[in-house]
């Protein structure tokens, strides 16, 4: 879609913790890793807010990305 390759290089948990600890308090680092690594964050609830505010149903990230691909070229 973008006409170029994108690469993702994940950090290990230890690298991630060290990197975040340089910029935020340890309590936030722990909470973040707990939410995302331990999966204690549940974002599965879908709220009607977008449609209530805009009058249109929300769209998927894929639809948004296709519509805005030229913005990233």
mmCIF file as gemmi writes it, N, C-alpha and C atoms, coordinates in Angstrom:
data_model
loop_
_atom_site.group_PDB
_atom_site.id
_atom_site.type_symbol
_atom_site.label_atom_id
_atom_site.label_alt_id
_atom_site.label_comp_id
_atom_site.label_asym_id
_atom_site.label_entity_id
_atom_site.label_seq_id
_atom_site.pdbx_PDB_ins_code
_atom_site.Cartn_x
_atom_site.Cartn_y
_atom_site.Cartn_z
_atom_site.occupancy
_atom_site.B_iso_or_equiv
_atom_site.pdbx_formal_charge
_atom_site.auth_seq_id
_atom_site.auth_asym_id
_atom_site.pdbx_PDB_model_num
ATOM 1 N N . UNK Axp A 1 ? 0.802 -1.203 0 1 0 ? 1 A 1
ATOM 2 C CA . UNK Axp A 1 ? 0 0 0 1 0 ? 1 A 1
ATOM 3 C C . UNK Axp A 1 ? 0.847 1.271 0 1 0 ? 1 A 1
ATOM 4 N N . UNK Axp A 2 ? 1.943 1.247 0.748 1 0 ? 2 A 1
ATOM 5 C CA . UNK Axp A 2 ? 2.791 2.432 0.827 1 0 ? 2 A 1
ATOM 6 C C . UNK Axp A 2 ? 3.836 2.469 -0.273 1 0 ? 2 A 1
ATOM 7 N N . UNK Axp A 3 ? 4.032 1.362 -0.938 1 0 ? 3 A 1
ATOM 8 C CA . UNK Axp A 3 ? 5.041 1.299 -1.97 1 0 ? 3 A 1
ATOM 9 C C . UNK Axp A 3 ? 6.45 1.128 -1.423 1 0 ? 3 A 1
ATOM 10 N N . UNK Axp A 4 ? 6.562 0.781 -0.15 1 0 ? 4 A 1
ATOM 11 C CA . UNK Axp A 4 ? 7.866 0.544 0.461 1 0 ? 4 A 1
ATOM 12 C C . UNK Axp A 4 ? 7.689 -0.429 1.618 1 0 ? 4 A 1
ATOM 13 N N . UNK Axp A 5 ? 8.746 -1.144 1.947 1 0 ? 5 A 1
ATOM 14 C CA . UNK Axp A 5 ? 8.703 -2.089 3.055 1 0 ? 5 A 1
ATOM 15 C C . UNK Axp A 5 ? 8.792 -1.369 4.385 1 0 ? 5 A 1
ATOM 16 N N . UNK Axp A 6 ? 8.086 -1.87 5.362 1 0 ? 6 A 1
ATOM 17 C CA . UNK Axp A 6 ? 8.198 -1.398 6.734 1 0 ? 6 A 1
ATOM 18 C C . UNK Axp A 6 ? 8.744 -2.55 7.56 1 0 ? 6 A 1
ATOM 19 N N . UNK Axp A 7 ? 9.605 -2.249 8.483 1 0 ? 7 A 1
ATOM 20 C CA . UNK Axp A 7 ? 10.207 -3.294 9.309 1 0 ? 7 A 1
ATOM 21 C C . UNK Axp A 7 ? 9.886 -3.025 10.785 1 0 ? 7 A 1
ATOM 22 N N . UNK Axp A 8 ? 9.668 -4.098 11.502 1 0 ? 8 A 1
ATOM 23 C CA . UNK Axp A 8 ? 9.386 -4.028 12.928 1 0 ? 8 A 1
ATOM 24 C C . UNK Axp A 8 ? 10.441 -4.851 13.643 1 0 ? 8 A 1
ATOM 25 N N . UNK Axp A 9 ? 11.129 -4.232 14.594 1 0 ? 9 A 1
ATOM 26 C CA . UNK Axp A 9 ? 12.153 -4.907 15.372 1 0 ? 9 A 1
ATOM 27 C C . UNK Axp A 9 ? 11.753 -4.822 16.848 1 0 ? 9 A 1
ATOM 28 N N . UNK Axp A 10 ? 11.12 -5.865 17.375 1 0 ? 10 A 1
ATOM 29 C CA . UNK Axp A 10 ? 10.643 -5.805 18.758 1 0 ? 10 A 1
ATOM 30 C C . UNK Axp A 10 ? 11.795 -5.799 19.763 1 0 ? 10 A 1
ATOM 31 N N . UNK Axp A 11 ? 11.547 -5.129 20.874 1 0 ? 11 A 1
ATOM 32 C CA . UNK Axp A 11 ? 12.498 -5.139 21.982 1 0 ? 11 A 1
ATOM 33 C C . UNK Axp A 11 ? 12.171 -6.315 22.896 1 0 ? 11 A 1
ATOM 34 N N . UNK Axp A 12 ? 13.158 -6.811 23.597 1 0 ? 12 A 1
ATOM 35 C CA . UNK Axp A 12 ? 12.879 -7.806 24.63 1 0 ? 12 A 1
ATOM 36 C C . UNK Axp A 12 ? 12.191 -7.083 25.788 1 0 ? 12 A 1
ATOM 37 N N . UNK Axp A 13 ? 11.597 -7.828 26.695 1 0 ? 13 A 1
ATOM 38 C CA . UNK Axp A 13 ? 10.96 -7.199 27.853 1 0 ? 13 A 1
ATOM 39 C C . UNK Axp A 13 ? 11.972 -6.376 28.644 1 0 ? 13 A 1
ATOM 40 N N . UNK Axp A 14 ? 13.174 -6.897 28.78 1 0 ? 14 A 1
ATOM 41 C CA . UNK Axp A 14 ? 14.205 -6.187 29.541 1 0 ? 14 A 1
ATOM 42 C C . UNK Axp A 14 ? 14.603 -4.884 28.843 1 0 ? 14 A 1
ATOM 43 N N . UNK Axp A 15 ? 14.756 -4.923 27.511 1 0 ? 15 A 1
ATOM 44 C CA . UNK Axp A 15 ? 15.097 -3.719 26.759 1 0 ? 15 A 1
ATOM 45 C C . UNK Axp A 15 ? 13.971 -2.694 26.856 1 0 ? 15 A 1
ATOM 46 N N . UNK Axp A 16 ? 12.754 -3.169 26.75 1 0 ? 16 A 1
ATOM 47 C CA . UNK Axp A 16 ? 11.589 -2.289 26.817 1 0 ? 16 A 1
ATOM 48 C C . UNK Axp A 16 ? 11.507 -1.606 28.181 1 0 ? 16 A 1
ATOM 49 N N . UNK Axp A 17 ? 11.683 -2.384 29.241 1 0 ? 17 A 1
ATOM 50 C CA . UNK Axp A 17 ? 11.632 -1.831 30.595 1 0 ? 17 A 1
ATOM 51 C C . UNK Axp A 17 ? 12.743 -0.792 30.787 1 0 ? 17 A 1
ATOM 52 N N . UNK Axp A 18 ? 13.951 -1.1 30.349 1 0 ? 18 A 1
ATOM 53 C CA . UNK Axp A 18 ? 15.07 -0.163 30.493 1 0 ? 18 A 1
ATOM 54 C C . UNK Axp A 18 ? 14.816 1.114 29.705 1 0 ? 18 A 1
ATOM 55 N N . UNK Axp A 19 ? 14.305 0.987 28.488 1 0 ? 19 A 1
ATOM 56 C CA . UNK Axp A 19 ? 14.034 2.146 27.645 1 0 ? 19 A 1
ATOM 57 C C . UNK Axp A 19 ? 12.971 3.048 28.272 1 0 ? 19 A 1
ATOM 58 N N . UNK Axp A 20 ? 11.859 2.458 28.708 1 0 ? 20 A 1
ATOM 59 C CA . UNK Axp A 20 ? 10.784 3.258 29.298 1 0 ? 20 A 1
ATOM 60 C C . UNK Axp A 20 ? 11.204 3.856 30.632 1 0 ? 20 A 1
ATOM 61 N N . UNK Axp A 21 ? 12.026 3.151 31.393 1 0 ? 21 A 1
ATOM 62 C CA . UNK Axp A 21 ? 12.454 3.635 32.709 1 0 ? 21 A 1
ATOM 63 C C . UNK Axp A 21 ? 13.283 4.91 32.618 1 0 ? 21 A 1
ATOM 64 N N . UNK Axp A 22 ? 13.857 5.172 31.458 1 0 ? 22 A 1
ATOM 65 C CA . UNK Axp A 22 ? 14.626 6.404 31.267 1 0 ? 22 A 1
ATOM 66 C C . UNK Axp A 22 ? 13.725 7.634 31.162 1 0 ? 22 A 1
ATOM 67 N N . UNK Axp A 23 ? 12.431 7.415 30.851 1 0 ? 23 A 1
ATOM 68 C CA . UNK Axp A 23 ? 11.535 8.541 30.594 1 0 ? 23 A 1
ATOM 69 C C . UNK Axp A 23 ? 10.329 8.644 31.518 1 0 ? 23 A 1
ATOM 70 N N . UNK Axp A 24 ? 10.068 7.622 32.315 1 0 ? 24 A 1
ATOM 71 C CA . UNK Axp A 24 ? 8.87 7.672 33.156 1 0 ? 24 A 1
ATOM 72 C C . UNK Axp A 24 ? 9.101 6.939 34.471 1 0 ? 24 A 1
ATOM 73 N N . UNK Axp A 25 ? 8.292 7.267 35.468 1 0 ? 25 A 1
ATOM 74 C CA . UNK Axp A 25 ? 8.43 6.609 36.774 1 0 ? 25 A 1
ATOM 75 C C . UNK Axp A 25 ? 8.204 5.099 36.678 1 0 ? 25 A 1
ATOM 76 N N . UNK Axp A 26 ? 8.86 4.374 37.553 1 0 ? 26 A 1
ATOM 77 C CA . UNK Axp A 26 ? 8.786 2.911 37.551 1 0 ? 26 A 1
ATOM 78 C C . UNK Axp A 26 ? 7.347 2.405 37.681 1 0 ? 26 A 1
ATOM 79 N N . UNK Axp A 27 ? 6.511 3.136 38.426 1 0 ? 27 A 1
ATOM 80 C CA . UNK Axp A 27 ? 5.118 2.709 38.588 1 0 ? 27 A 1
ATOM 81 C C . UNK Axp A 27 ? 4.397 2.668 37.247 1 0 ? 27 A 1
ATOM 82 N N . UNK Axp A 28 ? 4.668 3.641 36.372 1 0 ? 28 A 1
ATOM 83 C CA . UNK Axp A 28 ? 4.038 3.681 35.057 1 0 ? 28 A 1
ATOM 84 C C . UNK Axp A 28 ? 4.577 2.57 34.162 1 0 ? 28 A 1
ATOM 85 N N . UNK Axp A 29 ? 5.879 2.341 34.25 1 0 ? 29 A 1
ATOM 86 C CA . UNK Axp A 29 ? 6.487 1.266 33.468 1 0 ? 29 A 1
ATOM 87 C C . UNK Axp A 29 ? 5.854 -0.063 33.866 1 0 ? 29 A 1
ATOM 88 N N . UNK Axp A 30 ? 5.749 -0.298 35.154 1 0 ? 30 A 1
ATOM 89 C CA . UNK Axp A 30 ? 5.153 -1.544 35.645 1 0 ? 30 A 1
ATOM 90 C C . UNK Axp A 30 ? 3.702 -1.667 35.166 1 0 ? 30 A 1
ATOM 91 N N . UNK Axp A 31 ? 2.927 -0.595 35.278 1 0 ? 31 A 1
ATOM 92 C CA . UNK Axp A 31 ? 1.523 -0.638 34.858 1 0 ? 31 A 1
ATOM 93 C C . UNK Axp A 31 ? 1.413 -0.911 33.36 1 0 ? 31 A 1
ATOM 94 N N . UNK Axp A 32 ? 2.236 -0.24 32.564 1 0 ? 32 A 1
ATOM 95 C CA . UNK Axp A 32 ? 2.204 -0.436 31.116 1 0 ? 32 A 1
ATOM 96 C C . UNK Axp A 32 ? 2.503 -1.886 30.757 1 0 ? 32 A 1
ATOM 97 N N . UNK Axp A 33 ? 3.593 -2.398 31.314 1 0 ? 33 A 1
ATOM 98 C CA . UNK Axp A 33 ? 3.965 -3.777 31.002 1 0 ? 33 A 1
ATOM 99 C C . UNK Axp A 33 ? 2.932 -4.766 31.53 1 0 ? 33 A 1
ATOM 100 N N . UNK Axp A 34 ? 2.337 -4.46 32.669 1 0 ? 34 A 1
ATOM 101 C CA . UNK Axp A 34 ? 1.289 -5.315 33.208 1 0 ? 34 A 1
ATOM 102 C C . UNK Axp A 34 ? 0.088 -5.337 32.265 1 0 ? 34 A 1
ATOM 103 N N . UNK Axp A 35 ? -0.307 -4.166 31.797 1 0 ? 35 A 1
ATOM 104 C CA . UNK Axp A 35 ? -1.457 -4.087 30.893 1 0 ? 35 A 1
ATOM 105 C C . UNK Axp A 35 ? -1.214 -4.837 29.592 1 0 ? 35 A 1
ATOM 106 N N . UNK Axp A 36 ? -0.07 -4.603 28.978 1 0 ? 36 A 1
ATOM 107 C CA . UNK Axp A 36 ? 0.155 -5.131 27.639 1 0 ? 36 A 1
ATOM 108 C C . UNK Axp A 36 ? 0.868 -6.47 27.6 1 0 ? 36 A 1
ATOM 109 N N . UNK Axp A 37 ? 1.776 -6.712 28.49 1 0 ? 37 A 1
ATOM 110 C CA . UNK Axp A 37 ? 2.481 -7.994 28.485 1 0 ? 37 A 1
ATOM 111 C C . UNK Axp A 37 ? 1.689 -9.073 29.204 1 0 ? 37 A 1
ATOM 112 N N . UNK Axp A 38 ? 1.112 -8.71 30.351 1 0 ? 38 A 1
ATOM 113 C CA . UNK Axp A 38 ? 0.348 -9.68 31.135 1 0 ? 38 A 1
ATOM 114 C C . UNK Axp A 38 ? -1.113 -9.746 30.704 1 0 ? 38 A 1
ATOM 115 N N . UNK Axp A 39 ? -1.476 -8.865 29.787 1 0 ? 39 A 1
ATOM 116 C CA . UNK Axp A 39 ? -2.835 -8.8 29.222 1 0 ? 39 A 1
ATOM 117 C C . UNK Axp A 39 ? -3.904 -8.516 30.285 1 0 ? 39 A 1
ATOM 118 N N . UNK Axp A 40 ? -3.592 -7.636 31.216 1 0 ? 40 A 1
ATOM 119 C CA . UNK Axp A 40 ? -4.602 -7.264 32.203 1 0 ? 40 A 1
ATOM 120 C C . UNK Axp A 40 ? -5.477 -6.117 31.707 1 0 ? 40 A 1
ATOM 121 N N . UNK Axp A 41 ? -5.175 -5.591 30.527 1 0 ? 41 A 1
ATOM 122 C CA . UNK Axp A 41 ? -5.979 -4.514 29.939 1 0 ? 41 A 1
ATOM 123 C C . UNK Axp A 41 ? -6.951 -5.129 28.944 1 0 ? 41 A 1
ATOM 124 N N . UNK Axp A 42 ? -8.22 -4.881 29.127 1 0 ? 42 A 1
ATOM 125 C CA . UNK Axp A 42 ? -9.235 -5.408 28.215 1 0 ? 42 A 1
ATOM 126 C C . UNK Axp A 42 ? -9.862 -4.237 27.475 1 0 ? 42 A 1
ATOM 127 N N . UNK Axp A 43 ? -9.527 -4.104 26.211 1 0 ? 43 A 1
ATOM 128 C CA . UNK Axp A 43 ? -10.086 -3.03 25.397 1 0 ? 43 A 1
ATOM 129 C C . UNK Axp A 43 ? -11.135 -3.562 24.426 1 0 ? 43 A 1
ATOM 130 N N . UNK Axp A 44 ? -11.779 -4.64 24.799 1 0 ? 44 A 1
ATOM 131 C CA . UNK Axp A 44 ? -12.73 -5.262 23.888 1 0 ? 44 A 1
ATOM 132 C C . UNK Axp A 44 ? -14.091 -4.572 23.872 1 0 ? 44 A 1
ATOM 133 N N . UNK Axp A 45 ? -14.371 -3.726 24.855 1 0 ? 45 A 1
ATOM 134 C CA . UNK Axp A 45 ? -15.649 -3.022 24.852 1 0 ? 45 A 1
ATOM 135 C C . UNK Axp A 45 ? -15.687 -2.009 23.717 1 0 ? 45 A 1
ATOM 136 N N . UNK Axp A 46 ? -16.782 -1.976 23.012 1 0 ? 46 A 1
ATOM 137 C CA . UNK Axp A 46 ? -16.958 -1.025 21.913 1 0 ? 46 A 1
ATOM 138 C C . UNK Axp A 46 ? -18.031 -0.037 22.337 1 0 ? 46 A 1
ATOM 139 N N . UNK Axp A 47 ? -17.676 1.231 22.298 1 0 ? 47 A 1
ATOM 140 C CA . UNK Axp A 47 ? -18.603 2.273 22.703 1 0 ? 47 A 1
ATOM 141 C C . UNK Axp A 47 ? -19.182 2.964 21.478 1 0 ? 47 A 1
ATOM 142 N N . UNK Axp A 48 ? -20.402 3.502 21.573 1 0 ? 48 A 1
ATOM 143 C CA . UNK Axp A 48 ? -21.049 4.15 20.43 1 0 ? 48 A 1
ATOM 144 C C . UNK Axp A 48 ? -20.626 5.61 20.243 1 0 ? 48 A 1
ATOM 145 N N . UNK Axp A 49 ? -19.587 6.047 20.919 1 0 ? 49 A 1
ATOM 146 C CA . UNK Axp A 49 ? -19.221 7.461 20.947 1 0 ? 49 A 1
ATOM 147 C C . UNK Axp A 49 ? -18.954 8.046 19.566 1 0 ? 49 A 1
ATOM 148 N N . UNK Axp A 50 ? -18.18 7.36 18.737 1 0 ? 50 A 1
ATOM 149 C CA . UNK Axp A 50 ? -17.844 7.914 17.415 1 0 ? 50 A 1
ATOM 150 C C . UNK Axp A 50 ? -19.102 8.207 16.619 1 0 ? 50 A 1
ATOM 151 N N . UNK Axp A 51 ? -19.988 7.243 16.557 1 0 ? 51 A 1
ATOM 152 C CA . UNK Axp A 51 ? -21.214 7.445 15.784 1 0 ? 51 A 1
ATOM 153 C C . UNK Axp A 51 ? -22.106 8.513 16.41 1 0 ? 51 A 1
ATOM 154 N N . UNK Axp A 52 ? -22.155 8.556 17.741 1 0 ? 52 A 1
ATOM 155 C CA . UNK Axp A 52 ? -22.964 9.58 18.406 1 0 ? 52 A 1
ATOM 156 C C . UNK Axp A 52 ? -22.444 10.985 18.107 1 0 ? 52 A 1
ATOM 157 N N . UNK Axp A 53 ? -21.133 11.138 18.049 1 0 ? 53 A 1
ATOM 158 C CA . UNK Axp A 53 ? -20.533 12.459 17.833 1 0 ? 53 A 1
ATOM 159 C C . UNK Axp A 53 ? -20.532 12.846 16.359 1 0 ? 53 A 1
ATOM 160 N N . UNK Axp A 54 ? -20.168 11.894 15.479 1 0 ? 54 A 1
ATOM 161 C CA . UNK Axp A 54 ? -20.008 12.234 14.059 1 0 ? 54 A 1
ATOM 162 C C . UNK Axp A 54 ? -21.223 11.924 13.206 1 0 ? 54 A 1
ATOM 163 N N . UNK Axp A 55 ? -22.102 11.062 13.706 1 0 ? 55 A 1
ATOM 164 C CA . UNK Axp A 55 ? -23.247 10.645 12.905 1 0 ? 55 A 1
ATOM 165 C C . UNK Axp A 55 ? -22.905 9.528 11.935 1 0 ? 55 A 1
ATOM 166 N N . UNK Axp A 56 ? -21.657 9.05 11.978 1 0 ? 56 A 1
ATOM 167 C CA . UNK Axp A 56 ? -21.207 7.965 11.097 1 0 ? 56 A 1
ATOM 168 C C . UNK Axp A 56 ? -20.571 6.872 11.944 1 0 ? 56 A 1
ATOM 169 N N . UNK Axp A 57 ? -20.739 5.624 11.541 1 0 ? 57 A 1
ATOM 170 C CA . UNK Axp A 57 ? -20.116 4.542 12.309 1 0 ? 57 A 1
ATOM 171 C C . UNK Axp A 57 ? -18.589 4.612 12.181 1 0 ? 57 A 1
ATOM 172 N N . UNK Axp A 58 ? -17.883 4.12 13.179 1 0 ? 58 A 1
ATOM 173 C CA . UNK Axp A 58 ? -16.421 4.115 13.087 1 0 ? 58 A 1
ATOM 174 C C . UNK Axp A 58 ? -15.973 3.162 11.989 1 0 ? 58 A 1
ATOM 175 N N . UNK Axp A 59 ? -14.754 3.4 11.484 1 0 ? 59 A 1
ATOM 176 C CA . UNK Axp A 59 ? -14.214 2.502 10.471 1 0 ? 59 A 1
ATOM 177 C C . UNK Axp A 59 ? -12.997 1.778 11.023 1 0 ? 59 A 1
ATOM 178 N N . UNK Axp A 60 ? -12.638 0.715 10.364 1 0 ? 60 A 1
ATOM 179 C CA . UNK Axp A 60 ? -11.494 -0.071 10.804 1 0 ? 60 A 1
ATOM 180 C C . UNK Axp A 60 ? -10.206 0.695 10.525 1 0 ? 60 A 1
ATOM 181 N N . UNK Axp A 61 ? -9.141 0.273 11.193 1 0 ? 61 A 1
ATOM 182 C CA . UNK Axp A 61 ? -7.839 0.879 10.927 1 0 ? 61 A 1
ATOM 183 C C . UNK Axp A 61 ? -7.447 0.656 9.467 1 0 ? 61 A 1
ATOM 184 N N . UNK Axp A 62 ? -7.748 -0.524 8.934 1 0 ? 62 A 1
ATOM 185 C CA . UNK Axp A 62 ? -7.42 -0.813 7.533 1 0 ? 62 A 1
ATOM 186 C C . UNK Axp A 62 ? -8.095 0.19 6.601 1 0 ? 62 A 1
ATOM 187 N N . UNK Axp A 63 ? -9.367 0.455 6.805 1 0 ? 63 A 1
ATOM 188 C CA . UNK Axp A 63 ? -10.074 1.428 5.95 1 0 ? 63 A 1
ATOM 189 C C . UNK Axp A 63 ? -9.466 2.818 6.1 1 0 ? 63 A 1
ATOM 190 N N . UNK Axp A 64 ? -9.113 3.194 7.323 1 0 ? 64 A 1
ATOM 191 C CA . UNK Axp A 64 ? -8.48 4.493 7.537 1 0 ? 64 A 1
ATOM 192 C C . UNK Axp A 64 ? -7.13 4.558 6.824 1 0 ? 64 A 1
ATOM 193 N N . UNK Axp A 65 ? -6.326 3.499 6.947 1 0 ? 65 A 1
ATOM 194 C CA . UNK Axp A 65 ? -4.999 3.471 6.335 1 0 ? 65 A 1
ATOM 195 C C . UNK Axp A 65 ? -5.094 3.576 4.813 1 0 ? 65 A 1
ATOM 196 N N . UNK Axp A 66 ? -6.021 2.859 4.22 1 0 ? 66 A 1
ATOM 197 C CA . UNK Axp A 66 ? -6.208 2.923 2.759 1 0 ? 66 A 1
ATOM 198 C C . UNK Axp A 66 ? -6.59 4.352 2.354 1 0 ? 66 A 1
ATOM 199 N N . UNK Axp A 67 ? -7.487 4.954 3.1 1 0 ? 67 A 1
ATOM 200 C CA . UNK Axp A 67 ? -7.936 6.316 2.775 1 0 ? 67 A 1
ATOM 201 C C . UNK Axp A 67 ? -6.841 7.359 2.937 1 0 ? 67 A 1
ATOM 202 N N . UNK Axp A 68 ? -5.856 7.105 3.801 1 0 ? 68 A 1
ATOM 203 C CA . UNK Axp A 68 ? -4.805 8.086 4.099 1 0 ? 68 A 1
ATOM 204 C C . UNK Axp A 68 ? -3.412 7.673 3.626 1 0 ? 68 A 1
ATOM 205 N N . UNK Axp A 69 ? -3.319 6.623 2.819 1 0 ? 69 A 1
ATOM 206 C CA . UNK Axp A 69 ? -2.014 6.128 2.375 1 0 ? 69 A 1
ATOM 207 C C . UNK Axp A 69 ? -1.183 7.201 1.706 1 0 ? 69 A 1
ATOM 208 N N . UNK Axp A 70 ? -1.805 8.04 0.91 1 0 ? 70 A 1
ATOM 209 C CA . UNK Axp A 70 ? -1.054 9.097 0.218 1 0 ? 70 A 1
ATOM 210 C C . UNK Axp A 70 ? -0.44 10.113 1.18 1 0 ? 70 A 1
ATOM 211 N N . UNK Axp A 71 ? -0.996 10.259 2.358 1 0 ? 71 A 1
ATOM 212 C CA . UNK Axp A 71 ? -0.443 11.182 3.353 1 0 ? 71 A 1
ATOM 213 C C . UNK Axp A 71 ? 0.928 10.728 3.847 1 0 ? 71 A 1
ATOM 214 N N . UNK Axp A 72 ? 1.26 9.467 3.645 1 0 ? 72 A 1
ATOM 215 C CA . UNK Axp A 72 ? 2.51 8.908 4.141 1 0 ? 72 A 1
ATOM 216 C C . UNK Axp A 72 ? 3.52 8.627 3.031 1 0 ? 72 A 1
ATOM 217 N N . UNK Axp A 73 ? 3.207 9.027 1.842 1 0 ? 73 A 1
ATOM 218 C CA . UNK Axp A 73 ? 4.126 8.815 0.705 1 0 ? 73 A 1
ATOM 219 C C . UNK Axp A 73 ? 4.994 10.031 0.516 1 0 ? 73 A 1
